[in-house]
Amino acid sequence: MALRHAVLAALLDGESSGYQLAKTFDLGVANFWHALPQQLYLELTKLEKAGLVEGRQVIQESRPPKRLFTITEEGLEELARFAETSVKPSFIRDDLLVKVQAVDSVPSAPVIEQLDERAAMAAAKTDIFERFLRRLRGDLDEDTFLAKADRVGPYLTCLRGLRFEQETADWCARTAAVLRARQSRPVEGGLRPRDA
């Protein structure tokens, strides 16, 4: 997937400025596609030149003018083409997993500390996703929302983000607990050099 498709999909919610799009990415899209605000502004420029989005300038009284973007018919066709292409399975690329892989030969204390930090971050993201999902569905329960809402794509991608963060928090907490228990167990000849 290219950033262009993530931006086009984010614009399905309606007209948006680059700033609003960056906020949308921070809240909802970031669970499956990361982009810096500068990358988004550059991509919007490319999409506009390609005719996939249309921009209009809005004059503001006490602020500089801003541009608002909407997806065009050509942009919708591009998303349809993208939806028809097969996708490769995703894969994990994470420095923390490399550290856990090597934990039998390196000091485990810093790895445990990083696992604790990651678990806390994942728990915080879980809370954000849960609040966002509640806001999306309003007074409806999840099944009713999914059956009757006009758009369910953003909700479903946030559900995936929620599950990912929950699983990350659980795995990090369990892995840290296993490593702590191994640190404290007696070893023949005293402490292992990596934990000294």
N, C-alpha and C positions, 0 to 999 in steps of 0.2 A: 504494500500500500504506500502510496505517496502522500505527502502532507496535503496535496491538493484535494484528495478525496475526503480527508478528515475535515478540512475547512468547508468544502461543499456540503458535507453532511451536517456540520454545525449550523450552516446558514439555512437549513431546512426549517428552523424554528422562526425564521422571518428576518427582516432587515436588521443589520447589526453594524456597529462601528468596529474598527480594529480593536479598540479598547474593550468593548463589550465581548468581542470574540475571544480575546485573551482571557477574560474572566470566565467565559463559558468553558474554555479549554482547561483552566485551573480547576474548575469545579467538576465538570462531567467528563470531558473528553480525555483528560490527563490519565484516566485509568486505563486507556488503551492506546493513547498516542500523545507523546510529549513534544511540545514545541515552545520555544521562547517567543516572547512578544515580537521581537525583531523579525523572527522567521515568519510569523503570521502576517506582519505588515508587508514583507517582501512577497509572500505567497499571494496575498490579496492583489497586489500590483500585477503579478504574473497572470493571475486568473482573470483580471479585468482586461488585460491586453489580449488574452486568448478568447474573450467573449463568454467566459463561463460564469462570471459575475458581472453585475452592473453596479457602478458606484455613483453616488450623487453627493454633492457638497451641501452642507447645512450651515448657514450663518448663525452664530450664537452671539448674544449681546455682550456678555462680559468675558467670553472665552474665544480662543481661536476657532476658526471654522473646522468642522469635522466632516469626514466622509462616511456615508452609510452605504452598506453593500447588501445586495440581494442576489440570490442565485437566478441565473437565466434559464431559459428552456434548453440551451446548449449545455449548461451546467447539469441540469437534470438528466439529460441524455448521457453525459459523461459518467454520472453516478450509476445510471442503469447499465452502461457497458462494464463499469467496474464491478457491479453486483453480479454480473454474469460470468466473470472470470473466476477460475478456481483459485483457491488460496493455498499457500504452503502452510504446514503446521507451524505454530509458533514455538519458540524455544526460549529457555531461560539463559540469560547472560548476566551473572551477578557476582561481583567481587566477593561478597560475603560467603557465598557457597564455595568459592575457591579456598577461602580461609578455613572453612569448616572441613573441607576435604583434606587439608593439610594439618589439621589440628593435632594429629598424633605426633607430629614432628616439630611443632612450633609452640611457643607459650600459649596456653589456652585462656588465660585471664583476659587479654585484650579481645579475644574472639567472643568470649562470654559477654563482655561489656557491650560489644557491638550488637550481639544478638538481643540483649536486653533493650538497647536503644531502638533497634528495628522493630521489636515487638511493641514498644510504646508508640512508635510512629504509626504502625499498622492499626493499633487500637484507636488512635486519634482519627485516622482516616476512616475507619469503620464507623465511628460516630458521625462524621461528616456525611458519609454516604447514606446512613440511616435517616438523618435529618432531611437530606435532599430528596430521598425517595418519599418520605412522608409529605414533603411539600409538593412534589409532583402529583401524588395521588389525592391530595386534599382529604375530604371526608370519606372517601371510598376505601374499602378494604382492597388488598392487592389483587385478588382474583377478579373482583368487579372492575377495578381500574383496567386491568389487562384485557378484559373482555370488551369494554365499552369506550375506552379512551380513543381520541382521534389519532394520537401518535404514541406508540409504545417503545419505539427504538431507543430514545434516550433513557427510559426507565430500565429497559432490559440490559443496556450496556452498563448502567450504574449497578444493577444487580450483580453483574459479573465482577465489577470492581469491588463491590462489597464482599463477595465470596472470596476473591483473591486476597483482600486485606485480612479477612477473618482467618483464612488458612495460613497466611504469612505469620500473623500474630501467634497462632497456635503452634506452628512449627518452630518458630524462634524460641518461644517459651519452653517447649519440650526439649529442644536441642540444648539450650542453656542449662536446663535442669540436669540433663544427662552428663554434660561436661562438668558441671559443679560436683555431681556425685562421683565422677571419675577422679576429680582433683583430690577429693577428700579420702579416697580409699587407700588403705595401706599397700605399698608396693615393696617388693623384695629389694633390699638395699637402700631404703629411704625414699625420699621424694624423687620423682622423675626430673631430669634436668630441665625440661621445658617449663615446668611449673615452679622451679626454684626461684 
